[in-house]
Structure formats: structure tokens, C-alpha cells
Amino acid sequence: MANLIALGTAVVVNLPQGNTCSFPRFPPLLYSFWITMLAFEGILCVLALYRGYQATQNFLPQQNGSTLIEVIIRDSAMIFVM
């Protein structure tokens, strides 16, 4: 990632409020940095949805009071804490 960004060049853009930097040309493979993170987060989301669905099928919501969204939030919070 650092090597790809180092290949890009920053350009100073003059604005009425002051100067700012812009990257007019990013390297063509810069998007590849995000592929693994987005895939991992997608897998975590699918697993949380699956686990929440399983948890709601094991009991009736009227008996326990837990809804699918509560189970998903609880499990997702535990993943990030761990």
C-alpha cells in the first residue's frame, strides 16, 4: 500500500479559501488494498446473520424476548470486543 501511494504524486490546488492537496492520478492497483478487508467484513456479516437466524429458530421470540436484531447486535459486539 505504501509503495502504491508513494508512486502517486500530490498536486497543490489553489482555492479562494487556501491551498489544498489533490491526487489527480492514483496507481491502477490501489483498490486492491481494500479487497481483503471488505471480504473479511463481508464474511463476518454473513456469519453474524447466520448465527442470529439460528438463535431465533431455537426459541420463540415471545418466550425469551430476543429478536433477530438484538441477537445480531449482541454477537457482533462480542466479535469486535474479542
Number of C-alpha atoms within 10 A of each C-alpha: 11 7 9 13 13 11 11 14 13 15 12 10 11 10 8 5 6 7 9 11 11 10 12 9 11 15 13 8 9 14 10 10 11 10 9 10 11 11 11 11 11 12 12 14 14 12 15 19 19 12 16 21 16 13 17 16 11 8 12 12 13 8 7 9 9 14 15 17 13 12 19 20 14 13 17 17 11 10 11 7 7 5
